[in-house]
Amino acid sequence: GVLERDEQLRLMLAQVAHEIRNPLGGLELFATAAIDAEDRTERKRLIDRVRGEVGALNRIINDFLAFARPTAVEMAAVDVRMPTREAVELATAQGRGHDARVELLLPREPLVARANPEQVKRVVLNLVQNAFSVSDRVVVRGLPVGGETLIAVADDGPGVPADQRERIFEPFVTDKEKGAGLGLAIVKRDMEAMDGRVEVGDAQESGVGTGAEFRVYFPGLEDPPREE
């Protein structure tokens, strides 16, 4: 109980410190270089890098706060196409400068599930950012599947070996330079809070990519809302 929680907090703090040092190092480096840069274009490039590192710091801190806060979730009938679109737009804007592109495949008719729109957005955003870290092409699909609503995010990255498919949802499991390895842990926790689930499979099974496909399932409505 308490000891376990203490141990987890200690690990978490050590991880926070470690994660924050990376972008801080970059900030110091780029800021120093910008002071010495005579050329205006070069100075602008360096200041853009500084802004990028500030963004990374913000994301790390937001991730830790999201993970540390227990979530009480208000659920409602939500057309998940809206928060999914917003998340994709946000991830694409953050990924500018790379040749990253997202193919968004959503049905014309509403995709209604029992969910929380803010958390749907955060789940999809984390999954798309995760996909961007290994792939320039990401495919996001939404469809009803046997009483549930599925949002799937596929990439052309290296995929996730079968023996690691459970482990990647644990906090702090990451092999990426940036990011606290909390994105997928937050996705799992958010989905469980909404009575949904997340799984990872092979994008080739769905014919939408060559890497991994993360699939989140939201509970459907017991009685769908009647069309007015």
Secondary structure by P-SEA (a helix, b strand, c coil): caaaaaaaaaaaaaaaaaaaaaaaaaaaaaaaaaaacccaaaaaaaaaaaaaaaaaaaaaaaaaaaaacccccccccccaaaaaaaaaaaaaaaaccccbbbbbbbccccccccccaaaaaaaaaaaaaaaaacccbbbbbbbbcccbbbbbbbcccccccccccccccccccccccccccaaaaaaaaaaaaaccbbbbbbccccccccbbbbbbbccccccccccc
